């Protein structure tokens, strides 16, 4: 939840590894870009197999540990915008 004085944006937030129940639509504080960053207004977005597998945690699963969960580069911190 943001205050009326803080600029905000609507975001799809991944709260944990899982199915569609892992995604929440939230109003979050607008990010403040650093000196070498830019802020881009997005009118529409999509998702691909990497987005789905990351949400599911499927990248960490292996023959040795089929229950392991993680992202492309290893364990993930949540929430993720």
Secondary structure, 3 states (H helix, E strand, C coil): CCCCCCCEEEEEEECCCCCHHHEEEEEEECCCCCCCCCCCCCCCCCCCHHHHHHHHCECCCCCCCCCCCEECCECCCCCEC
